[in-house]
Amino acid sequence: MRTISLLSLLLISSITVFAQKVLTIDFDQIKQRIEDPRSPMYYPTLVDRFAKGDSLSADELKHVYYGDAFSDNYDPYSPDLSERFRTLFKDGKYREALPLGLKELASAPTNIRLTFSVAICYKRLKIEDSTRLFAGRYYSLLSAIRNSGEGTSMENAMVVLRVSDEYDILKESELSVKGQSLIQGEHGPTDRMELSQEDQKTKVEALYFNVTMPMHQMGKMLEGQITVPGSKRKK
């Protein structure tokens, strides 16, 4: 196990065949199910149920969260909150921020940080039914990640679609990070989050998050932009 540079990981992901099974998450199977209109996991129907607050099983929530990797809107490194929404939210203008947040969330229903912020908007506006709906969606997405692995080693790391999701897990668990390293191992690139031991309910030294999917997506985005020494760029 060794720490390697981000550029090296991007080069690896852009020139190698991507394995569609990442630890406990079988992305091949998920893709097949969410694209089949006859399947109970058919994505448009499943996401619509999720958005309405229907009670979903752990398997259904897994398909909601990880199925987003096959969405045209999947961009793991885009800002979680738009600048306009962030400004309004920070200034406490929740009534103005809310419609903008809802519009953005409609095209990115698994955006965990935005889901939480929309729930806070409703809470501040004292609209309790909607607060419960979006809080439920927020905790459901976190549970999908937690169900992917214990996170105590690279072998049982939690699988995330966005690096920012790691921090939402840590924040909700009331854990503070004192160091981070990106590690390459046989199971793919993994973030090791070294935890502060102060005021911690658990004595776990670190949590591990597998970032194969976001790294793979970035590699795809950079294809054609990185020239391998000795090669010629295609025109």
Contacts in CASP RR format, 6 or more apart in sequence:
PFRMAT RR
TARGET T0000
AUTHOR 0000-0000-0000
METHOD contacts of the structure
MODEL  1
MRTISLLSLLLISSITVFAQKVLTIDFDQIKQRIEDPRSPMYYPTLVDRF
AKGDSLSADELKHVYYGDAFSDNYDPYSPDLSERFRTLFKDGKYREALPL
GLKELASAPTNIRLTFSVAICYKRLKIEDSTRLFAGRYYSLLSAIRNSGE
GTSMENAMVVLRVSDEYDILKESELSVKGQSLIQGEHGPTDRMELSQEDQ
KTKVEALYFNVTMPMHQMGKMLEGQITVPGSKRKK
1 154 0 8 1.000
1 183 0 8 1.000
1 184 0 8 1.000
1 185 0 8 1.000
2 183 0 8 1.000
2 184 0 8 1.000
2 185 0 8 1.000
3 181 0 8 1.000
3 182 0 8 1.000
3 183 0 8 1.000
3 184 0 8 1.000
4 182 0 8 1.000
4 183 0 8 1.000
4 184 0 8 1.000
6 182 0 8 1.000
8 184 0 8 1.000
9 182 0 8 1.000
9 184 0 8 1.000
9 189 0 8 1.000
9 215 0 8 1.000
10 215 0 8 1.000
10 218 0 8 1.000
10 219 0 8 1.000
10 222 0 8 1.000
10 226 0 8 1.000
11 226 0 8 1.000
11 228 0 8 1.000
12 184 0 8 1.000
13 189 0 8 1.000
13 215 0 8 1.000
13 216 0 8 1.000
13 218 0 8 1.000
13 219 0 8 1.000
13 220 0 8 1.000
14 219 0 8 1.000
14 220 0 8 1.000
14 222 0 8 1.000
14 223 0 8 1.000
14 226 0 8 1.000
15 228 0 8 1.000
18 212 0 8 1.000
18 216 0 8 1.000
20 26 0 8 1.000
20 27 0 8 1.000
20 28 0 8 1.000
20 31 0 8 1.000
21 27 0 8 1.000
21 28 0 8 1.000
22 159 0 8 1.000
22 187 0 8 1.000
22 188 0 8 1.000
22 210 0 8 1.000
22 212 0 8 1.000
22 213 0 8 1.000
23 148 0 8 1.000
23 149 0 8 1.000
23 155 0 8 1.000
23 156 0 8 1.000
23 157 0 8 1.000
23 159 0 8 1.000
23 187 0 8 1.000
23 210 0 8 1.000
24 148 0 8 1.000
24 149 0 8 1.000
24 159 0 8 1.000
25 62 0 8 1.000
25 66 0 8 1.000
25 148 0 8 1.000
25 159 0 8 1.000
27 66 0 8 1.000
27 69 0 8 1.000
27 213 0 8 1.000
30 41 0 8 1.000
30 62 0 8 1.000
30 63 0 8 1.000
30 66 0 8 1.000
30 67 0 8 1.000
30 69 0 8 1.000
30 70 0 8 1.000
31 67 0 8 1.000
31 70 0 8 1.000
33 39 0 8 1.000
33 41 0 8 1.000
33 42 0 8 1.000
33 63 0 8 1.000
34 41 0 8 1.000
34 42 0 8 1.000
34 43 0 8 1.000
34 46 0 8 1.000
34 63 0 8 1.000
34 67 0 8 1.000
34 70 0 8 1.000
35 42 0 8 1.000
35 43 0 8 1.000
35 70 0 8 1.000
36 42 0 8 1.000
40 46 0 8 1.000
40 60 0 8 1.000
41 60 0 8 1.000
41 63 0 8 1.000
43 63 0 8 1.000
43 67 0 8 1.000
43 70 0 8 1.000
46 56 0 8 1.000
46 60 0 8 1.000
46 63 0 8 1.000
46 64 0 8 1.000
47 64 0 8 1.000
47 109 0 8 1.000
49 56 0 8 1.000
49 60 0 8 1.000
50 56 0 8 1.000
50 60 0 8 1.000
50 61 0 8 1.000
50 64 0 8 1.000
50 109 0 8 1.000
50 137 0 8 1.000
50 140 0 8 1.000
51 109 0 8 1.000
51 137 0 8 1.000
53 133 0 8 1.000
53 136 0 8 1.000
53 137 0 8 1.000
56 64 0 8 1.000
56 140 0 8 1.000
58 143 0 8 1.000
58 144 0 8 1.000
58 147 0 8 1.000
61 140 0 8 1.000
61 141 0 8 1.000
61 143 0 8 1.000
61 144 0 8 1.000
61 147 0 8 1.000
62 144 0 8 1.000
62 147 0 8 1.000
62 148 0 8 1.000
64 109 0 8 1.000
64 110 0 8 1.000
64 140 0 8 1.000
64 141 0 8 1.000
64 144 0 8 1.000
65 110 0 8 1.000
65 141 0 8 1.000
65 144 0 8 1.000
65 145 0 8 1.000
65 161 0 8 1.000
66 144 0 8 1.000
66 159 0 8 1.000
66 161 0 8 1.000
68 74 0 8 1.000
68 108 0 8 1.000
68 109 0 8 1.000
68 110 0 8 1.000
68 161 0 8 1.000
69 161 0 8 1.000
69 213 0 8 1.000
69 217 0 8 1.000
73 107 0 8 1.000
73 108 0 8 1.000
74 161 0 8 1.000
74 217 0 8 1.000
75 217 0 8 1.000
76 161 0 8 1.000
76 162 0 8 1.000
76 163 0 8 1.000
76 213 0 8 1.000
76 214 0 8 1.000
76 217 0 8 1.000
76 218 0 8 1.000
77 162 0 8 1.000
77 163 0 8 1.000
77 214 0 8 1.000
77 217 0 8 1.000
77 218 0 8 1.000
80 111 0 8 1.000
80 112 0 8 1.000
80 113 0 8 1.000
80 114 0 8 1.000
80 162 0 8 1.000
80 164 0 8 1.000
81 89 0 8 1.000
81 113 0 8 1.000
81 114 0 8 1.000
81 117 0 8 1.000
82 100 0 8 1.000
82 101 0 8 1.000
82 104 0 8 1.000
84 100 0 8 1.000
85 97 0 8 1.000
85 100 0 8 1.000
85 101 0 8 1.000
85 104 0 8 1.000
85 114 0 8 1.000
85 117 0 8 1.000
88 94 0 8 1.000
88 96 0 8 1.000
88 97 0 8 1.000
88 100 0 8 1.000
89 97 0 8 1.000
89 117 0 8 1.000
89 120 0 8 1.000
89 121 0 8 1.000
92 124 0 8 1.000
94 120 0 8 1.000
94 121 0 8 1.000
94 124 0 8 1.000
94 125 0 8 1.000
95 121 0 8 1.000
95 125 0 8 1.000
97 117 0 8 1.000
97 121 0 8 1.000
98 118 0 8 1.000
98 121 0 8 1.000
98 122 0 8 1.000
98 125 0 8 1.000
101 114 0 8 1.000
101 117 0 8 1.000
101 118 0 8 1.000
101 121 0 8 1.000
102 118 0 8 1.000
104 111 0 8 1.000
104 114 0 8 1.000
105 111 0 8 1.000
105 114 0 8 1.000
105 115 0 8 1.000
105 118 0 8 1.000
108 114 0 8 1.000
109 115 0 8 1.000
109 137 0 8 1.000
110 141 0 8 1.000
110 161 0 8 1.000
112 138 0 8 1.000
112 141 0 8 1.000
112 142 0 8 1.000
112 162 0 8 1.000
112 164 0 8 1.000
112 165 0 8 1.000
112 168 0 8 1.000
113 164 0 8 1.000
113 168 0 8 1.000
115 134 0 8 1.000
115 137 0 8 1.000
115 138 0 8 1.000
115 141 0 8 1.000
116 134 0 8 1.000
116 138 0 8 1.000
116 168 0 8 1.000
118 134 0 8 1.000
119 131 0 8 1.000
119 134 0 8 1.000
119 135 0 8 1.000
119 136 0 8 1.000
119 137 0 8 1.000
119 138 0 8 1.000
122 128 0 8 1.000
122 130 0 8 1.000
122 131 0 8 1.000
122 134 0 8 1.000
123 131 0 8 1.000
142 168 0 8 1.000
142 169 0 8 1.000
142 172 0 8 1.000
145 158 0 8 1.000
145 159 0 8 1.000
145 160 0 8 1.000
145 165 0 8 1.000
145 169 0 8 1.000
146 158 0 8 1.000
146 169 0 8 1.000
148 158 0 8 1.000
148 159 0 8 1.000
149 156 0 8 1.000
149 157 0 8 1.000
149 158 0 8 1.000
149 159 0 8 1.000
150 156 0 8 1.000
150 158 0 8 1.000
151 157 0 8 1.000
151 158 0 8 1.000
151 207 0 8 1.000
151 208 0 8 1.000
151 209 0 8 1.000
152 204 0 8 1.000
152 206 0 8 1.000
152 207 0 8 1.000
152 208 0 8 1.000
153 208 0 8 1.000
154 183 0 8 1.000
154 185 0 8 1.000
154 187 0 8 1.000
154 190 0 8 1.000
154 192 0 8 1.000
154 208 0 8 1.000
154 210 0 8 1.000
155 187 0 8 1.000
156 208 0 8 1.000
157 187 0 8 1.000
157 190 0 8 1.000
157 208 0 8 1.000
157 209 0 8 1.000
157 210 0 8 1.000
158 166 0 8 1.000
158 169 0 8 1.000
158 207 0 8 1.000
158 208 0 8 1.000
158 209 0 8 1.000
158 210 0 8 1.000
159 209 0 8 1.000
159 210 0 8 1.000
159 212 0 8 1.000
159 213 0 8 1.000
160 166 0 8 1.000
160 169 0 8 1.000
160 209 0 8 1.000
160 210 0 8 1.000
160 211 0 8 1.000
160 213 0 8 1.000
160 214 0 8 1.000
161 213 0 8 1.000
161 214 0 8 1.000
162 214 0 8 1.000
163 191 0 8 1.000
163 209 0 8 1.000
163 211 0 8 1.000
163 214 0 8 1.000
165 209 0 8 1.000
166 191 0 8 1.000
166 193 0 8 1.000
166 207 0 8 1.000
166 209 0 8 1.000
167 177 0 8 1.000
169 207 0 8 1.000
169 209 0 8 1.000
170 176 0 8 1.000
170 177 0 8 1.000
170 193 0 8 1.000
170 207 0 8 1.000
174 200 0 8 1.000
174 201 0 8 1.000
175 195 0 8 1.000
175 196 0 8 1.000
175 200 0 8 1.000
175 202 0 8 1.000
175 207 0 8 1.000
176 195 0 8 1.000
176 196 0 8 1.000
176 198 0 8 1.000
176 199 0 8 1.000
176 200 0 8 1.000
177 193 0 8 1.000
177 194 0 8 1.000
177 195 0 8 1.000
177 196 0 8 1.000
178 194 0 8 1.000
178 195 0 8 1.000
178 196 0 8 1.000
179 193 0 8 1.000
179 194 0 8 1.000
180 191 0 8 1.000
180 192 0 8 1.000
180 193 0 8 1.000
180 194 0 8 1.000
181 191 0 8 1.000
181 192 0 8 1.000
181 194 0 8 1.000
182 189 0 8 1.000
182 190 0 8 1.000
182 191 0 8 1.000
182 192 0 8 1.000
182 211 0 8 1.000
183 189 0 8 1.000
183 190 0 8 1.000
183 191 0 8 1.000
183 192 0 8 1.000
184 190 0 8 1.000
187 210 0 8 1.000
187 212 0 8 1.000
188 210 0 8 1.000
188 212 0 8 1.000
189 210 0 8 1.000
189 211 0 8 1.000
189 212 0 8 1.000
189 215 0 8 1.000
190 208 0 8 1.000
190 209 0 8 1.000
190 210 0 8 1.000
190 211 0 8 1.000
191 208 0 8 1.000
191 209 0 8 1.000
191 211 0 8 1.000
192 206 0 8 1.000
192 207 0 8 1.000
192 208 0 8 1.000
193 206 0 8 1.000
193 207 0 8 1.000
193 208 0 8 1.000
193 209 0 8 1.000
194 205 0 8 1.000
194 206 0 8 1.000
195 204 0 8 1.000
195 205 0 8 1.000
195 206 0 8 1.000
195 207 0 8 1.000
197 203 0 8 1.000
197 205 0 8 1.000
224 233 0 8 1.000
224 234 0 8 1.000
227 233 0 8 1.000
END
